[in-house]
Amino acid sequence: MITTEFLSQLDRFNLVIKKRVTSSYTGSRRSVIHGRGITIKDHRIYSTGDDFRSIDWRIFARTDDLYIRRYEEDKSLTTHIIVDHSASMNFGKGITKFDYASMLGVGMAYLTMKENEKFQFSTFSEELETFKSKRGMGHLAEMVEHLNNIKLIGFSKFKDAMIKYKKMIGSRALVVIISDFLFSIDEIEQGLFMLGDHDMKIIQVLDPVERELLFSGDFRLKDSETKNILRTYINPRLRIGYKQRLEGHISKIAKLCDELGVDFHIITTDKPIFDTFYDILK
């Protein structure tokens, strides 16, 4: 649930971020959201510590020399925020994954709005729901109302949603996708490839219970999306196997994002929300 108190905290947070960005980039107008630029400005020789994702491999293929691309930001960019509202996002005690994802999405939209830029928000589960890109507080209020009232149902058809989104996104943009990404790596890969022409931030939100599985004993586990029930005994051996499988899945997502030049973040809902914003906006 997005509250007025959270929106007030966002306003105070925005002032802190603006001061940090202004002190870091004096003399030029920079977007707190966009971070890495969009348009290639020029190249320079690679130096130790530079981001490997900025290397221009086409130049390397021709010359055997490493050059990195330098970017120039386009201030007319629209920020697209896509939030998963499938049934699995309803997991969590106190604050659900969807609550946390919604706050992240609204925060991204708010910071974009404060730059007087357009943002577009969408939600997906078995279907994709989209809203027109706009500026202003009225559009943010529409987003908050939608997120506060949407039902968390069904399972994620990520690839299908991204295929539809690709057809409507238009010019090059920044796309922020927030989900638990607890579906197959093939589905994730195919979905991300659909939006490969755009800058992307991928934010995986998990509950700490999912990440650590700090339970033991007999349990009846219900799949929130398929409704299937599994009775199992959680012991140290099962916990180790579960964590290896989950961490393996997360590592595959991180590797895929690195290959595609996508900014990837893995977050658990016990992390203070504004600490997460700081990490995402670095």
C-alpha positions in Angstrom: 0.0 0.0 0.0 1.4 3.4 -1.1 0.7 6.0 1.7 0.8 9.8 1.8 3.6 9.4 4.4 5.7 7.5 1.9 5.1 10.2 -0.7 6.2 12.9 1.8 9.4 10.8 2.5 10.0 10.7 -1.3 9.9 14.5 -1.4 12.5 14.8 1.3 14.6 12.0 -0.3 14.5 13.8 -3.7 16.0 17.0 -2.1 18.9 14.9 -0.8 19.5 13.2 -4.1 19.4 16.5 -6.0 22.1 17.9 -3.7 24.3 14.9 -4.3 23.8 15.0 -8.1 24.4 18.7 -8.3 27.6 18.5 -6.3 28.9 15.7 -8.5 27.9 17.2 -11.8 28.3 21.0 -11.5 27.7 22.9 -14.7 25.4 20.4 -16.5 21.9 19.2 -16.0 21.9 15.5 -15.2 19.0 13.2 -14.6 19.0 11.3 -11.2 17.3 8.4 -12.8 18.9 7.9 -16.2 22.5 7.5 -14.9 24.3 5.9 -17.9 23.8 7.9 -21.1 21.9 6.8 -24.2 23.6 8.4 -27.2 27.2 7.5 -28.0 29.2 10.7 -27.8 32.7 9.5 -28.5 35.3 6.9 -27.5 38.4 6.8 -25.3 41.0 4.2 -24.6 40.0 1.6 -22.0 41.6 2.1 -18.5 41.8 -0.4 -15.6 38.6 0.0 -13.6 36.4 1.0 -16.5 33.0 -0.8 -16.9 33.5 -3.7 -19.3 29.9 -3.2 -20.5 31.0 0.1 -22.1 33.7 -1.6 -24.3 33.0 -1.2 -28.0 33.8 -4.7 -29.2 33.4 -3.8 -32.9 36.4 -1.5 -32.6 38.3 -4.2 -30.8 37.5 -6.7 -33.6 39.0 -4.3 -36.1 42.0 -3.0 -34.2 42.7 -5.3 -31.3 42.6 -2.2 -29.1 40.1 -1.7 -26.2 38.0 1.5 -26.4 35.0 2.4 -24.3 31.9 4.2 -25.4 31.2 7.6 -23.8 27.6 8.6 -23.7 25.6 11.8 -23.9 22.3 11.8 -22.1 19.1 12.6 -24.0 16.8 14.6 -21.7 13.7 13.9 -23.8 13.8 10.2 -22.7 10.7 8.6 -21.3 11.2 6.3 -18.2 9.1 3.1 -18.4 8.3 1.4 -15.1 6.9 -2.1 -15.3 5.8 -3.9 -12.1 4.9 -7.6 -11.7 1.5 -8.2 -10.0 1.3 -12.0 -10.3 0.2 -14.0 -7.3 3.7 -14.8 -6.2 4.3 -11.1 -5.5 1.8 -11.4 -2.6 4.3 -13.2 -0.5 5.6 -11.7 2.7 4.8 -11.0 6.3 4.2 -7.3 7.1 5.3 -6.0 3.8 4.8 -8.1 0.6 7.1 -8.2 -2.4 4.4 -6.3 -4.3 4.2 -3.6 -1.6 8.0 -3.2 -1.9 8.0 -3.3 -5.7 5.2 -0.7 -5.8 7.1 1.7 -3.6 10.2 1.3 -5.8 8.1 1.9 -8.9 6.4 5.0 -7.5 9.7 6.3 -6.3 11.2 5.9 -9.8 8.2 7.7 -11.3 8.4 10.5 -8.7 12.1 11.2 -9.3 11.4 11.2 -13.0 8.5 13.6 -12.6 10.7 15.9 -10.5 13.0 16.2 -13.5 10.0 17.3 -15.5 10.3 14.2 -17.7 7.6 11.8 -18.9 7.1 8.4 -17.3 4.9 5.5 -18.3 3.9 2.8 -15.9 2.6 -0.7 -16.6 1.8 -3.8 -14.7 1.9 -7.4 -15.9 0.8 -10.9 -14.8 -0.9 -13.1 -17.3 -1.8 -9.9 -19.2 0.0 -6.5 -19.7 -1.8 -3.4 -18.5 -0.4 -0.1 -19.8 -1.0 3.6 -19.3 0.0 6.5 -21.5 3.2 8.3 -20.8 2.6 11.7 -19.2 4.2 14.2 -16.8 2.9 15.6 -13.5 1.4 14.7 -10.2 -1.9 13.7 -11.7 -0.2 10.8 -13.6 1.6 9.8 -10.4 -1.7 9.8 -8.5 -3.2 7.6 -11.2 -0.3 5.2 -10.7 -0.7 5.1 -7.0 -4.4 4.4 -7.2 -3.8 1.6 -9.7 -1.1 -0.1 -7.6 -3.2 0.2 -4.4 -6.2 -1.4 -5.9 -4.9 -4.1 -8.3 -5.5 -7.8 -7.5 -2.4 -10.0 -7.3 -3.5 -13.0 -9.3 -2.3 -15.5 -11.9 1.3 -16.2 -13.0 3.8 -14.2 -14.8 3.8 -14.3 -18.6 7.0 -12.2 -18.8 8.0 -13.0 -22.4 4.5 -12.3 -23.8 4.3 -9.0 -21.8 7.6 -7.8 -23.2 6.6 -8.8 -26.8 3.6 -6.6 -26.4 5.5 -3.8 -24.8 8.1 -3.8 -27.5 5.4 -2.9 -30.0 4.2 0.1 -28.1 7.4 1.6 -26.5 8.4 3.7 -29.5 11.7 5.6 -29.3 14.7 4.5 -27.2 14.0 4.8 -23.5 14.9 3.7 -20.0 12.9 0.6 -18.9 12.7 -0.3 -15.2 11.3 -3.8 -14.6 10.5 -4.9 -11.0 9.6 -8.5 -10.3 10.6 -11.5 -8.2 11.7 -13.1 -11.5 10.9 -16.6 -10.1 10.2 -18.0 -13.6 12.5 -19.8 -16.0 15.7 -18.2 -17.1 14.7 -18.9 -20.7 11.5 -16.8 -20.2 13.6 -14.0 -18.7 16.2 -14.1 -21.5 13.6 -14.0 -24.2 11.7 -11.2 -22.5 14.8 -9.0 -22.0 15.9 -9.6 -25.6 12.6 -8.0 -26.7 13.7 -4.7 -25.1 17.4 -5.0 -25.9 17.5 -1.7 -27.8 16.7 0.2 -24.6 18.6 1.0 -21.4 17.2 -1.3 -18.6 17.3 -1.6 -14.9 16.2 -5.0 -13.6 15.2 -5.2 -9.9 14.6 -8.6 -8.4 12.6 -8.3 -5.2 12.5 -11.3 -2.8 11.3 -11.9 0.7 14.1 -12.8 3.2 12.3 -16.0 4.0 12.5 -17.0 0.3 16.2 -16.1 0.2 17.3 -17.9 3.4 14.5 -20.5 4.1 15.1 -20.2 7.9 12.5 -22.8 8.8 12.7 -26.4 9.9 10.2 -29.2 10.4 7.0 -30.3 8.7 5.3 -27.8 6.4 2.5 -27.7 3.9 3.6 -25.4 1.2 1.1 -23.8 -1.2 2.1 -22.5 -4.6 0.6 -19.1 -4.8 0.2 -19.2 -8.6 -0.7 -22.8 -9.4 -2.4 -23.4 -5.9 -0.7 -26.8 -5.7 0.1 -28.0 -2.2 3.3 -29.8 -1.3 3.9 -31.4 2.1 7.6 -31.5 3.0 10.0 -31.8 5.8 12.5 -28.9 5.8 15.9 -30.1 7.2 19.5 -28.7 6.7 20.0 -30.8 3.6 16.9 -29.6 1.9 17.7 -26.0 2.9 21.2 -26.2 1.4 19.8 -27.7 -1.9 17.1 -25.0 -2.0 19.6 -22.2 -1.5 22.0 -23.6 -4.1 19.2 -23.8 -6.6 17.9 -20.2 -5.9 21.3 -18.7 -5.9 22.1 -20.5 -9.1 19.0 -18.9 -10.6 20.0 -15.4 -9.4 23.5 -15.9 -10.8 22.1 -16.8 -14.2 20.0 -13.6 -14.2 23.0 -11.5 -13.2 25.1 -13.1 -15.9 22.5 -12.6 -18.5 22.1 -8.9 -17.5 25.8 -8.4 -17.6 26.0 -9.9 -21.1 23.2 -7.6 -22.3 24.6 -4.5 -20.5 21.6 -4.4 -18.2 21.8 -2.9 -14.7 20.7 -5.7 -12.3 19.8 -5.4 -8.6 18.7 -8.2 -6.2 16.8 -6.8 -3.1 15.1 -8.4 -0.1 12.1 -6.6 1.5 13.8 -6.2 4.9 16.2 -3.7 3.4 15.1 0.0 4.1 13.5 1.3 1.0 15.5 4.4 0.7 18.8 2.5 1.0 17.6 0.6 -2.0 16.9 3.8 -3.9 20.5 4.9 -3.1 21.9 1.7 -4.5 19.8 1.7 -7.6 20.7 5.4 -8.4 24.4 5.0 -8.0 
